[in-house]
């Protein structure tokens, strides 16, 4: 099950495409709910997940704040994390390792992304070539909301 971010953002569309491709690769059904990048919207989406996909055993959230709200709703409904449902966030915010159990998340190279964005603005302003698409590597930070071998 995946919480995709708002599809109006290219980053959310790219993440969703990666999720769909991976589901196809492993013969899994695509199960998705679009969700805004906020704690409050994550609470609502988590309730919808439990209604729409009652057998859910794993959730990839569009960001860490949504993952934390999903965790809260699941615990309120009596689920054990990660035994019943595994959760992965995205962004590696400071709260991710402060909660218990600690949130498994995907880290982006934010500093590199910021530097590249500024360089693109400078290049644009000076008439130099601007790279329209920049891709950055991500890292899975394995913590306690997943059981990975």
Buried (B, 14 or more C-beta within 10 A) or exposed (E): BBBBBBEEEEEBBEBBEEBBEEBEEEEEEEBBBBBBBBBEBBBBBBBBBBEEBEEBEBBBBBBBBBBBBBBBBBEEEEBEBBEEBBBBBBBBBEBBBEBEBBBBBBBBEEEEEEEBEEBBEEEEEEEEEEEEEEEEEBEEBEBBBBEEE
